[in-house]
Amino acid sequence: MDIPIQVQELDTTGHNTANYRYDVSTGTLKSSPVTIARDGNPQVFRYLSPFLPAGYPATVTPDYTPYQIYDSLQAFASTIAGLLASRAVFVGMGVGSEDASVITTMLLYIAQATIGRLATIAFADRFSQRIEADVKFYRFFADIVNDTAFVLDCISPNLPILGRALTLCVSNACRALCGVAGGSSKAILSTHFAKAGNIGELNAKDGSQETVVSLIGMWVGGLVVSKVEGTLETWCCLLPLLALHLWCNWKAVKSVRLSTLNTERAVLLFDGILHGHTKSLNDVGRQETVLGRARILRTAEGRLLSSCKIGASVDNLLQCMRLHELGAIGGSDDVDKSFARLLEIFREEKYLLWVNTTTNRAVIVLTADASSVTQAKGFLHLMRLLRSQSSSLSERKEGVKGIQEPMSLPPQTDEILARLKQTLDQNNEHWPAIVARVEAAGWELEKGNLEQGECYRIRTGDCPETKKDK
């Protein structure tokens, strides 16, 4: 070996910390340390290292820092508000009063715990499949119900015993909802922030941050509780804390830039695609709402699409087609033939698509091997179809102007099928280029959340021959 060899040592952030060079002529290995120029004060990073993931900020996404700052502020406000609410509960239970009954307090605690556990089970069963797709909504929803619990706790001392018991039970149910929604959404956000796959460490460090913030909040809250007495003073202190709590949570959630697609993000992204430009994560994140969907699909008539089921059953599809047949001008009741023609159109695809403009419903049926990329492709096809139908409606308006309202002229089945084929060809032609542009902008199509709730898959193929066919 007559060529000098050099080895570079890198730390977890990818910075060069040392160089090793083997000198062939002397047969020796020489090392030289490298001074790392870090942004900011090194001492600050050293003191914060117990609370930040290793390699920060290179090992987390850019939105991790603003989210954690606002999350820490909301935890501080929530801790103080929680102490004020706890004092109200203690007063309501008779702590410090000679008339207080241990048995009554214990039974009330059991009732609260029972309601809370039942609420946990019911909420998890009903909404657990929706949390990942709408993680921003459920993260903020958790804080809304948590603050509702604080308000109910502060109201309870002024109520009669039965009203107090019911109020505290509802309050505990709100905390249970907060536990499910908040815990699940935090776990999902940790997965998003963990750029280097360090989810376990991220959760551990997040726990350390919350511990410190809670301790500071408890000491400050203890001082506040000792100084604030009386109902009016309590409310004057509690309401600003709750407002600060919700505002910080709102800012924290709004700062997140998710790279996966749910319904709203898909509408925002693909609407830009259809208008000739690709939106970045920041563009969509700024436009994305928290409590609702500002951008919802609309039918050709401009009406909101009442439902868009991705992963629908065949029965859902047939019902949607049957209702369209009944409402279309000149429509027949031969849904079977229309379904067969639909299968033929999508023979080479991994999904089926149908839109009923009469009931404002859209269904996308997925095959057994359909991926998240397939769901995104089908969703873009749906948007192309709605856009195409909008152009068709404008033409029909001109043709029937002065005769009757266009709302009474839903397209015939043949027209829908023809337009499905036309838009499918357009979608297939542009899809490879769209995927390249979208992924270059940072979007992860293979990790989509367009499919929600109970979903179905289908397998298609030729029917086996029967004895009668032979």
C-alpha positions in Angstrom: 0.0 0.0 0.0 1.7 3.2 -1.2 -1.2 5.7 -0.9 -1.7 7.7 2.3 -4.9 7.0 4.1 -7.0 9.6 5.9 -9.9 8.8 8.3 -12.3 11.4 9.5 -14.2 11.0 12.8 -17.7 12.4 13.0 -20.0 13.0 16.0 -23.7 12.4 16.1 -24.4 15.7 14.4 -22.1 14.9 11.5 -19.4 17.3 12.5 -15.8 16.4 12.0 -14.1 16.0 15.4 -10.8 14.4 14.5 -8.6 13.5 11.5 -6.3 10.4 11.4 -3.7 10.1 8.7 -1.5 7.1 8.0 1.9 8.1 6.6 3.2 5.4 4.3 6.8 6.5 4.3 7.1 6.5 8.1 4.5 3.8 8.8 2.9 5.9 11.5 -0.6 7.0 12.2 -1.0 10.7 13.1 -4.1 12.3 14.6 -5.2 15.9 14.7 -8.3 17.1 16.6 -10.7 19.5 15.0 -12.3 22.4 16.8 -16.0 22.4 16.1 -17.6 25.8 15.5 -21.1 25.5 17.0 -23.8 28.1 16.5 -24.7 29.9 19.7 -23.0 29.5 23.1 -21.4 26.1 23.8 -22.0 26.5 27.5 -25.8 26.8 26.9 -25.8 23.6 25.0 -23.9 21.9 27.8 -26.4 22.9 30.4 -29.4 22.0 28.2 -28.0 18.6 27.1 -30.1 16.7 29.8 -33.2 18.1 28.2 -32.3 18.0 24.5 -31.9 14.9 22.2 -28.3 14.0 21.3 -27.1 15.8 18.2 -29.6 18.6 18.6 -30.6 20.3 16.3 -29.4 18.0 13.5 -31.3 14.9 14.8 -34.7 16.6 14.9 -36.9 18.4 12.4 -36.8 22.2 12.1 -40.3 22.6 13.7 -39.2 20.8 16.9 -37.7 23.9 18.6 -40.7 26.3 18.2 -43.1 23.5 19.2 -41.2 22.7 22.4 -40.9 26.4 23.4 -44.6 26.9 23.2 -45.3 23.5 24.7 -43.2 24.4 27.7 -45.0 27.7 28.2 -48.4 26.0 28.0 -47.3 23.4 30.5 -46.2 26.2 32.9 -49.6 28.0 32.6 -51.5 24.7 32.9 -49.7 23.7 36.1 -50.6 27.0 37.9 -54.2 26.7 36.6 -54.3 23.1 37.8 -53.3 24.2 41.3 -56.1 26.7 41.5 -58.6 24.1 40.3 -57.3 21.5 42.8 -57.8 24.0 45.6 -61.4 24.5 44.5 -61.9 20.7 44.5 -60.5 20.3 48.0 -62.8 23.1 49.3 -65.8 21.4 47.6 -64.8 18.1 49.3 -64.7 19.8 52.7 -61.0 19.6 53.3 -60.4 21.5 56.6 -64.1 21.4 57.5 -65.4 19.6 60.5 -68.5 18.6 58.6 -66.5 16.7 55.9 -67.2 13.0 55.7 -64.4 10.6 54.7 -67.0 8.1 53.3 -68.7 10.7 51.2 -65.3 11.9 49.8 -64.2 8.4 49.1 -67.5 7.5 47.3 -67.2 10.7 45.2 -63.6 9.8 44.3 -64.7 6.3 43.2 -67.6 7.8 41.1 -65.1 10.2 39.4 -62.6 7.5 38.7 -65.3 5.3 37.3 -66.7 8.0 34.9 -63.1 8.8 33.9 -62.2 5.2 33.0 -65.4 4.7 31.1 -64.8 7.9 29.1 -61.3 6.7 28.3 -62.6 3.4 26.9 -65.5 5.0 24.9 -63.3 7.8 23.4 -60.5 5.5 22.5 -63.0 3.1 20.8 -64.7 5.9 18.9 -61.9 8.2 17.8 -58.6 6.3 18.1 -58.4 5.7 14.4 -58.8 9.3 13.5 -56.1 10.8 15.8 -53.2 10.2 13.5 -54.8 11.8 10.5 -55.9 14.9 12.4 -53.2 15.0 15.0 -53.1 18.8 15.2 -56.8 19.0 15.9 -56.7 16.3 18.6 -53.6 17.9 20.2 -55.4 21.2 20.6 -58.7 19.4 21.5 -56.9 17.8 24.4 -56.1 21.2 25.9 -59.6 22.5 25.3 -61.2 19.7 27.4 -58.4 20.0 30.0 -59.2 23.6 30.5 -62.9 22.8 30.6 -62.1 20.5 33.5 -60.3 23.3 35.3 -63.4 25.6 34.9 -65.8 22.9 36.1 -63.5 22.2 39.2 -63.7 25.9 40.1 -67.5 26.0 39.7 -68.1 22.9 41.8 -67.7 24.4 45.4 -70.6 26.7 44.8 -73.0 23.9 43.8 -75.2 21.7 46.0 -73.8 18.2 46.8 -75.5 16.4 43.9 -74.6 19.1 41.4 -71.1 19.1 42.7 -70.8 15.4 42.3 -72.1 15.5 38.7 -69.8 18.5 37.9 -66.7 16.7 39.2 -67.6 13.5 37.3 -67.9 15.5 34.1 -64.6 17.2 34.9 -62.9 13.8 35.3 -64.3 12.6 32.0 -62.8 15.7 30.4 -59.4 14.8 31.8 -59.8 11.3 30.5 -60.4 12.6 27.0 -57.4 14.8 27.4 -55.3 11.8 28.4 -56.3 9.8 25.4 -56.1 12.6 22.8 -53.1 14.3 24.3 -51.1 11.1 24.8 -51.8 9.7 21.4 -51.1 13.0 19.6 -47.9 13.6 21.5 -46.6 10.1 20.5 -47.4 10.8 16.8 -45.7 14.2 16.9 -42.6 12.6 18.5 -42.4 10.2 15.6 -42.6 13.2 13.3 -39.9 15.1 15.1 -37.5 12.2 15.4 -35.5 12.9 12.3 -32.8 10.3 13.2 -35.3 7.7 14.4 -34.6 8.6 18.1 -38.2 8.4 19.2 -37.4 6.8 22.6 -34.8 9.4 23.5 -37.0 12.2 22.3 -39.9 11.0 24.5 -37.5 10.7 27.5 -36.1 14.2 27.0 -39.6 15.6 26.6 -40.4 14.0 29.9 -37.4 15.8 31.5 -38.5 19.1 30.1 -42.0 18.7 31.4 -40.7 17.7 34.8 -38.6 20.9 35.2 -41.4 23.1 33.8 -43.9 21.5 36.1 -41.7 21.9 39.2 -41.2 25.6 38.4 -44.9 25.9 37.8 -45.8 24.2 41.1 -43.6 26.6 43.1 -44.9 29.6 41.3 -48.4 28.2 41.5 -48.0 27.6 45.2 -47.2 31.2 45.7 -50.1 32.3 43.6 -52.6 30.1 45.5 -51.3 31.4 48.8 -51.9 35.0 47.8 -55.2 34.6 45.8 -58.3 34.1 47.9 -61.9 34.6 47.1 -64.0 33.6 44.1 -63.5 36.8 42.1 -59.7 36.8 42.6 -59.5 33.2 41.7 -61.4 33.7 38.4 -59.4 36.8 37.6 -56.3 34.7 37.9 -57.6 31.5 36.3 -59.0 32.9 33.1 -55.8 34.7 31.9 -53.9 31.5 32.6 -56.3 29.5 30.6 -56.1 32.0 27.7 -52.3 31.9 27.8 -52.5 28.1 27.9 -54.7 27.8 24.8 -52.8 30.5 22.9 -49.5 28.7 23.5 -51.0 25.4 22.4 -52.4 27.0 19.3 -49.0 28.5 18.4 -47.3 25.1 19.1 -49.7 23.2 16.9 -49.5 25.8 14.1 -45.7 25.6 14.1 -45.7 21.9 13.2 -45.0 21.1 9.5 -46.2 17.6 8.9 -44.9 15.8 5.8 -47.7 13.2 5.5 -51.0 13.8 3.8 -54.4 13.9 5.4 -57.5 15.1 3.6 -56.9 18.8 4.2 -53.2 18.8 3.4 -53.9 16.7 0.2 -56.5 19.3 -0.9 -54.1 22.2 -0.3 -51.1 20.4 -2.0 -53.0 19.0 -5.0 -54.9 22.2 -5.6 -51.6 23.8 -6.1 -50.5 21.0 -8.4 -53.5 21.4 -10.6 -52.8 25.2 -10.8 -49.2 24.6 -11.8 -47.1 24.9 -8.7 -45.9 22.6 -5.9 -46.5 23.9 -2.4 -43.8 23.3 0.2 -44.3 22.0 3.8 -44.2 25.6 5.0 -46.8 26.7 2.5 -49.3 24.0 3.4 -48.5 24.3 7.1 -49.4 28.0 7.1 -52.7 27.5 5.3 -53.7 24.4 7.3 -56.3 24.9 9.9 -56.4 23.4 13.4 -60.1 23.2 14.5 -61.6 22.5 11.1 -60.9 22.2 7.4 -60.8 25.5 5.6 -60.2 23.8 2.3 -62.9 21.2 1.6 -63.6 19.5 -1.7 -66.6 20.9 -3.6 -68.8 19.4 -6.2 -69.3 20.9 -9.7 -72.2 22.9 -8.4 -70.0 24.5 -5.7 -71.6 22.5 -2.9 -69.4 21.0 -0.1 -68.6 17.3 -0.6 -70.5 15.8 2.3 -68.2 12.8 2.5 -65.2 11.3 0.8 -64.6 7.8 1.9 -61.2 6.3 1.0 -61.2 2.5 1.6 -64.9 2.2 1.0 -66.7 -1.1 0.7 -68.2 -2.4 -2.6 -71.6 -2.0 -1.0 -70.9 1.7 -0.4 -69.8 2.1 -4.0 -73.0 0.4 -5.3 -75.2 2.5 -3.1 -73.5 5.6 -4.4 -74.0 4.5 -8.0 -77.6 3.4 -7.5 -78.5 6.8 -6.0 -76.9 8.5 -8.9 -78.8 6.4 -11.4 -82.1 7.3 -9.8 -81.3 11.0 -9.8 -79.7 11.3 -13.2 -81.7 12.6 -16.2 -82.6 9.6 -18.3 -80.8 7.4 -15.9 -81.5 3.7 -15.8 -81.5 1.4 -12.9 -78.9 -1.0 -14.4 -76.2 -0.5 -11.8 -74.6 -3.9 -12.5 -73.6 -2.9 -16.0 -72.3 0.4 -14.9 -70.2 -1.3 -12.2 -68.8 -3.7 -14.8 -67.8 -0.8 -17.0 -66.2 0.9 -14.0 -64.1 -2.2 -13.3 -63.0 -2.2 -16.9 -61.9 1.5 -16.8 -59.8 0.9 -13.7 -58.6 -2.6 -14.7 -54.9 -1.5 -14.6 -55.3 0.6 -11.4 -55.3 -0.2 -7.7 -58.5 1.7 -6.9 -62.0 2.5 -8.1 -63.5 6.0 -8.0 -67.1 7.3 -8.1 -68.7 10.6 -7.4 -72.4 11.1 -6.8 -73.2 14.8 -7.4 -76.8 14.3 -6.2 -75.8 13.3 -2.7 -72.4 15.1 -2.7 -70.6 11.8 -1.9 -67.4 10.4 -3.2 -66.0 6.9 -2.7 -62.6 5.4 -3.5 -62.4 1.6 -3.3 -58.9 0.2 -2.8 -57.4 -3.1 -4.0 -55.6 -5.4 -1.6 -52.2 -4.2 -2.7 -53.0 -0.5 -2.7 -50.5 1.7 -0.8 -50.5 5.2 0.6 -49.2 6.4 -2.8 -52.2 4.8 -4.4 -54.5 6.6 -2.1 -52.8 9.9 -3.0 -53.1 9.1 -6.7 -56.8 8.3 -6.3 -57.4 11.5 -4.3 -55.7 13.6 -7.0 -57.9 11.8 -9.6 -61.0 12.8 -7.6 -59.9 16.4 -7.6 -59.3 16.3 -11.4 -62.8 14.8 -11.8 -64.5 17.5 -9.8 -62.6 20.1 -11.7 -63.6 18.5 -15.0 -67.3 18.3 -13.9 -67.2 21.9 -13.0 -66.2 22.8 -16.5 -68.9 20.5 -17.9 -71.5 22.1 -15.6 -70.6 25.6 -17.0 -71.2 24.3 -20.5 -74.6 22.8 -19.5 -75.6 26.1 -17.9 -75.2 27.8 -21.2 -77.2 25.1 -23.0 -80.2 25.2 -20.6 -80.0 28.9 -19.8 -83.6 30.3 -19.4 -85.1 26.7 -19.4 -84.4 25.3 -15.9 -82.0 25.4 -13.0 -78.7 23.6 -13.6 -79.0 22.0 -10.1 -81.7 19.7 -11.5 -79.4 18.4 -14.2 -77.0 15.9 -12.7 -74.8 14.2 -15.3 -75.8 10.9 -16.7 -73.9 7.7 -15.9 -72.4 7.5 -19.4 -71.1 11.0 -19.0 -69.6 10.2 -15.6 -67.9 7.0 -16.9 -66.5 8.9 -19.9 -65.2 11.7 -17.7 -63.6 9.2 -15.3 -61.7 7.6 -18.2 -60.6 10.9 -19.5 -59.4 12.2 -16.2 -57.7 8.9 -15.4 -55.7 9.1 -18.6 -54.7 12.7 -17.6 -53.8 11.6 -14.1 -51.6 8.7 -15.3 -49.8 10.9 -17.8 -48.8 13.5 -15.2 -48.5 11.3 -12.1 -44.7 10.3 -12.3 -43.7 13.9 -12.7 -46.0 14.9 -9.9 -44.6 12.3 -7.5 -41.0 13.6 -8.3 -42.0 17.2 -7.6 -43.9 16.4 -4.5 -41.2 14.3 -2.9 -38.6 16.9 -3.9 -40.6 19.4 -1.8 -40.3 17.1 1.2 -43.6 15.3 1.2 -43.7 11.6 2.1 -46.4 10.0 0.0 -45.7 6.5 1.3 -46.8 7.5 4.8 -50.2 9.0 4.1 -53.2 9.3 6.4 -55.9 9.6 3.8 -57.6 6.4 4.9 -59.5 6.7 8.1 -61.8 4.5 10.2 -63.0 1.1 9.2 -61.6 0.4 5.7 -62.0 -2.4 3.2 -60.0 -3.9 0.3 -61.0 -5.8 -2.8 -59.4 -8.3 -5.1 -60.4 -8.4 -8.7 -59.8 -11.2 -11.3 -61.5 -13.5 -13.8 -64.3 -15.8 -12.4 -63.3 -19.5 -12.3 -65.2 -21.6 -14.8 -68.1 -23.6 -13.6 -69.4 -26.9 -14.9 -72.3 -25.1 -16.6 -69.8 -22.9 -18.5 -67.9 -26.0 -19.9 
